Amino acid sequence: MLAVAAADCASAAARIEKVNRAMRKTPFSAVGTTTAFGHGGLQYIVWNPAQGLHIR
């Protein structure tokens, strides 16, 4: 049973790494609310592989 769990873990780790590699190459943007500021507000997130992560 432990060997099966270890094999599943390795394959899950491989899937996670594959998704991470794809996401590093894929631009995206998102808008959401935040409570990081006393009154709340909108937070804009943009990921561009050439320019990096921008949050405002």
C-alpha positions, -999 to 999 in steps of 0.1 A, spaced: 0 0 0 28 25 8 45 18 -25 13 26 -43 9 59 -24 45 68 -32 40 61 -69 8 83 -68 27 110 -51 55 110 -77 30 111 -105 11 140 -88 44 158 -84 51 153 -121 17 167 -130 21 197 -108 55 205 -123 40 201 -158 13 226 -150 38 250 -134 59 250 -165 29 258 -187 17 285 -163 51 302 -163 48 306 -201 11 317 -202 2 354 -197 -29 361 -176 -47 388 -157 -71 389 -128 -92 414 -108 -104 408 -73 -111 425 -40 -86 427 -12 -88 436 25 -51 444 26 -61 481 29 -82 493 57 -112 500 36 -108 472 10 -106 478 -27 -98 462 -61 -65 445 -68 -53 440 -104 -29 412 -111 -11 407 -144 15 380 -152 35 384 -184 64 360 -188 85 387 -204 78 414 -178 70 394 -146 42 398 -121 25 432 -116 0 439 -88 -17 472 -83 
